């Protein structure tokens, strides 16, 4: 579905559920809300199918360089978060690099003076560091696995990425969820139909996850638990 089709579908659902409530969003407002909903739906899907949003990039470690900008040093411009960094060069060992949590950084600092990185952490949202600092340049020595940040929609019908994006970077089976999540935002003001919207959202989510994952990959108990929580909220 294109962005235009999604906000037209919002209108259809609004009429069906509420007999066209006064003050429902303008098309311009809907465009912004659809992008918010796109991020909300991605968060829902990440719980059950992170593989859909996962990507990887081979990268080089540089001698005496501790901090690396994710976008410029590694050419990763769509990074939401880094999941794991694994060594490709034998000198770095065979195990994935340890991910240092902020509270652990200073505990690790000063340990390991061999110049062979064993750990990584976030310096900022756009920059990471390695410990200890590499003492040699290792070309294509690591592989970075990360979750992609999906781009906002900025066009209604024309889709020629990266300049014009009209179609959500989500599985087609989940596009209906964007419209339903927009209606969730409306019914923050009026909860009379929220339970019905949540029920429909959860049924479509469950169906989409099942279609996009093999039965062995779907964590049925986890999905059921999450859906039950949503129902309790409503």
Rosetta silent file (secondary structure, phi, psi, omega in degrees, C-alpha in Angstrom):
SEQUENCE: XXXXXXXXXXXXXXXXXXXXXXXXXXXXXXXXXXXXXXXXXXXXXXXXXXXXXXXXXXXXXXXXXXXXXXXXXXXXXXXXXXXXXXXXXXXXXXXXXXXXXXXXXXXXXXXXXXXXXXXXXXXXXXXXXXXXXXXXXXXXXXXXXXXXXXXXXXXXXXXXXXXXXXXXXXXXXXXXXXXXXXXXXXXXXXXXXXXXXXXXXXXXXXXXXXXXXXXXXXXXXXXXXXXXXXXXXX
SCORE:     score description
SCORE:     0.000 S_00000001
   1 L     0.000  139.464  174.315    0.000    0.000    0.000 S_00000001
   2 E   -82.632  169.546  178.350    1.195    3.527   -0.739 S_00000001
   3 H   -58.145  -41.358 -179.861    0.938    6.320    1.805 S_00000001
   4 H   -62.311  -42.395  179.368   -2.146    7.666    0.019 S_00000001
   5 H   -63.690  -33.877 -179.731   -3.820    4.273    0.119 S_00000001
   6 H   -69.274  -46.604 -178.449   -3.096    4.016    3.827 S_00000001
   7 H   -73.983  -21.984  170.783   -4.650    7.320    4.796 S_00000001
   8 H   -69.834  -35.703  178.000   -7.645    6.588    2.555 S_00000001
   9 H   -68.409  -35.693  174.198   -7.981    3.290    4.408 S_00000001
  10 H   -56.904  -43.835  179.934   -7.874    5.188    7.709 S_00000001
  11 H   -61.731  -43.179 -179.897  -10.878    7.176    6.475 S_00000001
  12 H   -61.302  -46.862 -179.031  -12.738    3.991    5.539 S_00000001
  13 H   -65.858  -37.672  179.612  -12.106    2.438    8.943 S_00000001
  14 H   -62.527  -42.274  177.904  -13.052    5.646   10.748 S_00000001
  15 H   -64.367  -42.805 -177.199  -16.413    5.695    8.973 S_00000001
  16 H   -65.595  -40.585 -172.671  -16.981    2.024    9.667 S_00000001
  17 H   -88.484  -28.012 -168.528  -16.086    2.205   13.339 S_00000001
  18 H  -135.890    4.647 -176.838  -17.330    5.637   14.352 S_00000001
  19 L    56.387   49.938  174.471  -19.608    7.055   11.655 S_00000001
  20 L    54.339   77.612 -178.494  -17.032    9.654   10.677 S_00000001
  21 L   -64.163  145.973  176.817  -16.144   11.441   13.944 S_00000001
  22 L   -66.744  141.522  174.918  -15.799   15.183   13.873 S_00000001
  23 L    83.148    9.231  175.830  -12.271   16.461   13.907 S_00000001
  24 L   -62.240  153.651 -167.457  -10.592   13.372   12.449 S_00000001
  25 L   -57.436  149.318  169.375   -7.177   14.265   11.074 S_00000001
  26 L   -72.320  166.130  179.198   -6.522   16.155    7.855 S_00000001
  27 H   -60.563  -38.069  179.464   -4.543   14.361    5.166 S_00000001
  28 H   -64.897  -40.498  176.955   -1.428   16.358    6.098 S_00000001
  29 H   -66.142  -38.032  179.539   -1.777   15.352    9.736 S_00000001
  30 H   -62.447  -36.183  179.784   -2.335   11.743    8.692 S_00000001
  31 H   -60.363  -41.629  177.880    0.938   11.737    6.777 S_00000001
  32 H   -68.660  -41.889 -177.955    2.833   12.558    9.956 S_00000001
  33 H   -67.724  -32.574  177.838    0.863   10.080   12.039 S_00000001
  34 H   -63.103  -38.396  177.172    1.457    7.293    9.514 S_00000001
  35 H   -67.141  -37.475  174.660    5.206    7.726   10.001 S_00000001
  36 H   -62.942  -44.193 -179.743    4.737    7.541   13.764 S_00000001
  37 H   -66.233  -33.159  177.638    2.656    4.406   13.288 S_00000001
  38 H   -60.881  -41.191  177.689    5.283    2.921   10.996 S_00000001
  39 H   -69.828  -36.670  177.691    7.798    3.132   13.853 S_00000001
  40 H   -63.385  -44.597 -178.710    5.234    1.750   16.311 S_00000001
  41 H   -67.198  -38.858  176.746    4.493   -1.240   14.078 S_00000001
  42 H   -58.736  -42.098  179.390    8.186   -1.899   13.546 S_00000001
  43 H   -61.478  -39.130  177.335    8.618   -2.048   17.323 S_00000001
  44 H   -63.702  -44.833 -175.721    5.797   -4.595   17.542 S_00000001
  45 H   -71.193  -29.829 -179.295    7.292   -6.741   14.784 S_00000001
  46 H   -59.543  -28.207 -179.737   10.814   -6.604   16.219 S_00000001
  47 H   -65.173  -37.152 -170.829    9.640   -8.728   19.140 S_00000001
  48 H  -106.030  -27.638 -176.438    8.639  -11.618   16.878 S_00000001
  49 L  -142.812   61.488  179.422   10.642  -11.289   13.672 S_00000001
  50 H   -60.055  -25.024 -179.002   13.808   -9.210   14.189 S_00000001
  51 H   -58.644  -27.882 -177.800   15.347  -11.049   11.241 S_00000001
  52 H   -66.179  -31.092 -175.484   13.206   -9.002    8.853 S_00000001
  53 H  -103.472    6.465 -175.835   14.948   -5.779    9.910 S_00000001
  54 E   -87.251  142.844  174.172   18.431   -7.222   10.339 S_00000001
  55 E  -143.875  172.193  179.849   21.353   -6.361    8.060 S_00000001
  56 E  -144.074  159.061 -178.390   25.140   -6.710    8.200 S_00000001
  57 E  -148.124  131.695  173.564   28.220   -4.888    7.031 S_00000001
  58 E   -81.284  137.445 -174.644   31.883   -5.884    6.789 S_00000001
  59 E  -139.832  162.929 -177.411   34.159   -3.219    8.272 S_00000001
  60 E  -108.038  136.966  170.852   37.808   -2.373    8.827 S_00000001
  61 E   -92.187  139.671 -176.134   39.572   -1.685   12.122 S_00000001
  62 L  -113.190  135.244 -178.807   42.173    1.088   11.962 S_00000001
  63 L   -55.320  134.631  176.860   45.408    1.185   13.934 S_00000001
  64 L    64.769   13.496 -179.782   45.349    3.533   16.967 S_00000001
  65 L  -109.911  116.108 -177.465   41.701    4.435   16.289 S_00000001
  66 L   -92.367  -46.376 -176.672   39.342    3.792   19.199 S_00000001
  67 E   -97.427  143.977 -178.857   36.119    5.596   18.183 S_00000001
  68 E  -136.321  127.419  174.653   34.253    4.984   14.916 S_00000001
  69 E   -77.152  125.512 -174.202   31.346    6.922   13.452 S_00000001
  70 H   -59.218  -43.718 -175.159   28.768    4.358   12.355 S_00000001
  71 H   -74.672  -41.167 -173.171   27.686    6.267    9.244 S_00000001
  72 H   -93.011  -40.702 -178.980   31.057    7.486    7.946 S_00000001
  73 H   -76.528  -32.125 -177.400   33.582    4.918    9.131 S_00000001
  74 L  -111.291   -2.668 -179.392   31.379    1.910    8.408 S_00000001
  75 L    56.689   36.911  174.694   29.079    3.392    5.706 S_00000001
  76 L  -107.761  104.594 -174.922   25.996    2.284    7.625 S_00000001
  77 L  -101.230   -4.757 -177.765   23.430    5.050    7.188 S_00000001
  78 L  -119.639   32.155 -175.191   20.306    3.138    8.245 S_00000001
  79 E   -84.542  122.573  170.168   21.427    1.844   11.635 S_00000001
  80 E   -88.806  -48.762  176.312   18.894    1.822   14.465 S_00000001
  81 E  -158.612  153.792  178.076   21.058   -0.255   16.789 S_00000001
  82 E   -93.040  129.799  178.984   23.940   -2.688   16.587 S_00000001
  83 E   -87.095  -48.166 -171.167   23.147   -6.231   17.662 S_00000001
  84 E  -159.173  149.593  173.716   26.509   -7.953   17.468 S_00000001
  85 E  -125.948  125.143 -178.375   30.046   -7.618   16.112 S_00000001
  86 E  -118.985  150.311  178.992   31.922  -10.761   15.162 S_00000001
  87 E   -80.423  138.839  172.722   35.575  -11.227   14.112 S_00000001
  88 L  -107.222  -21.130 -179.897   36.394  -12.287   10.562 S_00000001
  89 L   -95.270  133.446 -175.364   40.178  -12.110   11.015 S_00000001
  90 H   -59.667  -28.025 -178.166   41.807  -14.972   12.923 S_00000001
  91 H   -67.955  -18.042 -179.318   43.982  -12.584   14.957 S_00000001
  92 H   -89.698   -1.362 -179.731   40.839  -11.254   16.637 S_00000001
  93 L    93.299 -174.873 -175.149   39.838  -14.652   17.942 S_00000001
  94 L  -109.507  -13.529 -175.473   36.785  -16.761   17.268 S_00000001
  95 L   -94.037  151.990  173.874   34.190  -15.370   19.659 S_00000001
  96 L   -58.621  149.210  178.238   31.842  -12.388   19.101 S_00000001
  97 L   -64.186  142.007  175.483   33.063   -9.148   20.635 S_00000001
  98 E   -69.252  133.181  175.238   31.778   -8.459   24.128 S_00000001
  99 E   -90.123  115.736 -179.193   29.199   -5.671   24.204 S_00000001
 100 L   -83.887  123.499  171.729   30.096   -3.304   27.027 S_00000001
 101 L   -76.301  154.766 -177.260   27.200   -1.738   28.887 S_00000001
 102 H   -51.574  -41.275 -177.321   27.781    1.884   30.002 S_00000001
 103 H   -70.589  -14.042 -177.387   28.239    0.899   33.655 S_00000001
 104 H   -98.658  -10.528 -173.558   30.888   -1.626   32.644 S_00000001
 105 H   -57.587  -46.950 -174.663   33.024    0.605   30.447 S_00000001
 106 H   -73.305  -26.622  176.304   35.233    1.921   33.246 S_00000001
 107 H   -67.401  -34.067 -177.990   35.621   -1.517   34.760 S_00000001
 108 H   -84.523  -26.721 -176.686   36.981   -2.751   31.464 S_00000001
 109 L   -57.340  136.249  179.120   39.070    0.327   30.752 S_00000001
 110 L    90.301  -15.528  178.104   42.774   -0.248   31.190 S_00000001
 111 L   -88.298  144.694  177.681   42.475   -4.002   30.913 S_00000001
 112 L    74.474   99.943 -177.337   44.006   -5.755   27.943 S_00000001
 113 L  -113.879   18.941 -176.520   47.002   -3.940   26.490 S_00000001
 114 L   -80.433  -14.413 -177.706   47.655   -6.228   23.552 S_00000001
 115 L    79.740   11.475  176.233   45.982   -3.922   21.047 S_00000001
 116 L  -107.001  107.568 -176.919   43.630   -6.693   19.922 S_00000001
 117 L   -57.608  136.399  177.573   40.022   -5.481   20.383 S_00000001
 118 L  -124.656  -13.250 -174.178   37.813   -7.829   22.367 S_00000001
 119 E  -143.702  159.254  177.221   34.894   -5.547   23.233 S_00000001
 120 E  -142.303  159.339  176.817   32.793   -2.722   21.838 S_00000001
 121 E  -158.489  171.212  178.586   30.317   -0.211   23.210 S_00000001
 122 E   -85.036  123.135  171.815   28.358    2.910   22.289 S_00000001
 123 E   -80.552  -38.632  174.488   30.266    6.172   22.574 S_00000001
 124 E  -155.531 -174.311 -178.601   27.080    7.975   21.503 S_00000001
 125 L   -66.201  -22.368 -176.416   23.992    7.096   19.460 S_00000001
 126 L  -115.021    6.912 -174.425   26.017    7.478   16.250 S_00000001
 127 E  -143.564  140.458  176.065   29.442    6.331   17.383 S_00000001
 128 E  -123.017  167.053  178.331   30.964    3.201   18.894 S_00000001
 129 E  -132.238  161.821  176.576   34.350    2.397   20.413 S_00000001
 130 E  -119.737  144.855  175.998   36.569   -0.674   20.694 S_00000001
 131 E  -127.630  135.107  -16.353   38.543   -1.908   23.688 S_00000001
 132 L   -69.995  170.357  179.553   41.456   -2.137   23.671 S_00000001
 133 L   -63.422  131.871 -178.893   42.358    0.284   20.886 S_00000001
 134 L   -58.361  139.352  176.176   43.621   -1.612   17.804 S_00000001
 135 L  -103.496    6.643  177.379   47.386   -1.523   17.354 S_00000001
 136 L  -151.655  151.474  175.144   47.149   -2.600   13.712 S_00000001
 137 L   -81.387  129.800 -179.971   44.871   -1.983   10.754 S_00000001
 138 E  -122.834  103.106 -177.246   42.779   -5.041    9.920 S_00000001
 139 E   -67.259  130.366  178.225   41.053   -4.759    6.560 S_00000001
 140 E    46.963   43.542 -174.402   37.505   -6.171    6.552 S_00000001
 141 E   -86.868  -14.697 -177.392   38.323   -7.761    9.892 S_00000001
 142 E  -133.618  160.015  174.021   34.879   -7.552   11.499 S_00000001
 143 E  -125.106  127.728 -177.032   31.240   -8.012   10.587 S_00000001
 144 E  -104.842  121.329  174.237   28.614   -5.772   12.158 S_00000001
 145 E   -99.293  129.245 -175.515   25.059   -7.083   12.519 S_00000001
 146 E  -143.726  163.587  174.819   22.507   -4.337   13.043 S_00000001
 147 E   -96.074  128.583 -176.459   18.791   -3.486   12.990 S_00000001
 148 E   -75.835  141.662  171.289   17.833   -1.164   10.155 S_00000001
 149 L   -87.595  119.556 -176.275   16.100    2.158   10.756 S_00000001
 150 L   -79.100  140.937 -175.780   13.187    2.290    8.322 S_00000001
 151 L   -76.725  150.844  174.184   12.811    5.557    6.370 S_00000001
 152 L   -67.128  152.553  173.112    9.855    7.911    6.735 S_00000001
 153 L   -80.683  132.665 -179.478    7.317    8.102    3.935 S_00000001
 154 L  -132.360   12.927  179.643    7.618   11.371    2.017 S_00000001
 155 L  -147.124  155.143 -177.217    5.541   10.693   -1.116 S_00000001
 156 L   -89.786  -45.682 -172.859    2.025    9.470   -1.810 S_00000001
 157 L  -127.565  -30.033 -178.756    2.269    7.396   -4.991 S_00000001
 158 L   -84.423  130.361 -177.181    5.736    7.690   -6.561 S_00000001
 159 L  -129.498   93.619  177.320    8.275    5.285   -5.106 S_00000001
 160 E  -132.832   76.608 -178.579   11.858    5.759   -6.302 S_00000001
 161 L   -56.640  152.949    1.726   14.133    5.384   -3.251 S_00000001
 162 L   -90.663   -0.932 -174.172   16.017    6.959   -1.745 S_00000001
 163 L   -77.776  -39.715 -179.692   14.617   10.338   -2.849 S_00000001
 164 E  -124.688  125.167 -177.748   10.900    9.489   -2.867 S_00000001
 165 L  -126.627  109.958 -177.689    9.432    6.882   -0.556 S_00000001
 166 L  -108.512  -20.946 -175.099    5.755    6.086   -0.907 S_00000001
 167 E  -110.670  128.989 -178.588    5.628    2.464    0.242 S_00000001
 168 L   -58.288  144.719  177.153    6.381    1.496    3.876 S_00000001
 169 L   -84.964   48.401  179.269    9.551   -0.494    4.524 S_00000001
 170 L  -128.285  158.270  177.193    7.449   -3.087    6.303 S_00000001
 171 L   -56.099  140.012 -178.827    6.054   -6.415    5.088 S_00000001
 172 H   -56.290  -32.710 -178.967    3.025   -5.847    2.875 S_00000001
 173 H   -63.060  -15.316 -176.239    1.035   -8.132    5.162 S_00000001
 174 H  -107.188    2.106 -176.230    1.369   -5.539    7.942 S_00000001
 175 H   -61.826  -32.402  177.345    0.392   -2.363    6.067 S_00000001
 176 H   -60.027  -30.861 -178.275   -3.144   -2.531    7.476 S_00000001
 177 H   -63.274  -28.165  179.250   -1.637   -2.191   10.928 S_00000001
 178 H   -63.317  -44.385  179.626   -0.445    1.323   10.092 S_00000001
 179 H   -64.756  -41.881 -179.834   -4.010    2.502    9.571 S_00000001
 180 H   -66.430  -36.433  178.715   -5.184    0.804   12.748 S_00000001
 181 H   -69.541  -34.512  174.164   -2.352    2.319   14.770 S_00000001
 182 H   -60.138  -42.999  178.771   -3.273    5.781   13.460 S_00000001
 183 H   -65.503  -33.118  174.161   -6.804    5.177   14.750 S_00000001
 184 H   -57.112  -41.764 -179.069   -5.308    4.136   18.094 S_00000001
 185 H   -65.108  -37.601  177.294   -3.747    7.580   18.285 S_00000001
 186 H   -64.292  -43.376 -173.509   -7.123    9.194   17.577 S_00000001
 187 L   -81.496    7.276  164.433   -8.874    7.156   20.252 S_00000001
 188 L   -62.115  -29.763  179.998   -6.466    8.311   22.907 S_00000001
 189 L   -82.375  -28.878 -177.309   -9.012   11.149   22.993 S_00000001
 190 L  -143.684  105.416 -173.568  -12.040    8.877   22.945 S_00000001
 191 H   -83.152    9.312 -172.605  -11.628    5.311   24.144 S_00000001
 192 H   -62.559  -32.893 -178.311  -15.080    4.118   23.115 S_00000001
 193 H  -109.578    6.275 -172.373  -13.833    2.114   20.128 S_00000001
 194 H   -63.716  -38.456 -179.108  -10.292    1.421   21.317 S_00000001
 195 H   -62.731  -40.609  179.467  -10.971   -2.170   22.392 S_00000001
 196 H   -66.101  -40.699  178.845  -12.371   -3.034   18.967 S_00000001
 197 H   -65.527  -44.338  178.771   -9.402   -1.447   17.202 S_00000001
 198 H   -61.659  -40.159  179.557   -6.922   -3.267   19.452 S_00000001
 199 H   -62.876  -43.828  179.392   -8.661   -6.573   18.829 S_00000001
 200 H   -67.003  -41.820  178.438   -8.494   -6.097   15.074 S_00000001
 201 H   -57.747  -47.923 -176.093   -4.866   -4.933   15.275 S_00000001
 202 H   -66.071  -36.730  178.555   -3.829   -7.991   17.298 S_00000001
 203 H   -65.989  -42.194  179.301   -5.571  -10.441   14.969 S_00000001
 204 H   -68.761  -39.501  177.265   -3.843   -8.957   11.914 S_00000001
 205 H   -60.196  -47.119 -178.960   -0.505   -8.888   13.755 S_00000001
 206 H   -62.079  -42.912  179.614   -0.838  -12.545   14.712 S_00000001
 207 H   -64.811  -42.789 -178.695   -1.781  -13.519   11.166 S_00000001
 208 H   -64.927  -44.041  179.458    1.090  -11.524    9.640 S_00000001
 209 H   -61.490  -40.616  179.491    3.685  -12.990   11.996 S_00000001
 210 H   -64.734  -42.159 -179.288    2.447  -16.493   11.204 S_00000001
 211 H   -65.464  -34.959 -172.098    2.588  -15.862    7.444 S_00000001
 212 H   -92.897   -5.356  179.304    6.083  -14.404    7.594 S_00000001
 213 L  -130.175  148.424  174.105    7.645  -16.997    9.886 S_00000001
 214 L   -70.911  155.501 -179.580    7.738  -20.751    9.771 S_00000001
 215 L   -53.379  -32.347  179.968    5.763  -22.437   12.594 S_00000001
 216 L   -71.240  -22.898 -178.379    9.063  -23.344   14.239 S_00000001
 217 L   -88.126  -25.815 -176.908   10.149  -19.697   14.312 S_00000001
 218 L   -75.141  123.647  178.143    6.959  -18.273   15.760 S_00000001
 219 L   -88.039   86.605 -172.428    7.126  -18.078   19.533 S_00000001
 220 H   -57.785  -43.156 -178.353    3.449  -18.819   20.098 S_00000001
 221 H   -63.867  -40.664 -179.555    3.578  -18.494   23.860 S_00000001
 222 H   -67.040  -41.115  179.888    5.389  -15.157   23.655 S_00000001
 223 H   -65.285  -46.115  179.708    2.970  -13.830   21.042 S_00000001
 224 H   -59.644  -41.968  179.702   -0.078  -14.927   23.034 S_00000001
 225 H   -61.711  -43.757 -179.390    1.329  -13.299   26.157 S_00000001
 226 H   -65.229  -41.342 -179.817    1.930  -10.008   24.335 S_00000001
 227 H   -66.598  -37.807  178.158   -1.567  -10.027   22.825 S_00000001
 228 H   -63.211  -38.158  178.041   -3.122  -10.740   26.207 S_00000001
 229 H   -63.012  -40.897  178.998   -1.311   -7.739   27.651 S_00000001
 230 H   -62.770  -40.709  179.987   -2.700   -5.548   24.879 S_00000001
 231 H   -65.783  -37.125  178.342   -6.210   -6.791   25.610 S_00000001
 232 H   -64.943  -36.702  178.721   -5.791   -6.042   29.307 S_00000001
 233 H   -64.330  -36.900 -176.995   -4.755   -2.473   28.492 S_00000001
 234 L   -80.649    0.000    0.000   -7.872   -1.955   26.428 S_00000001
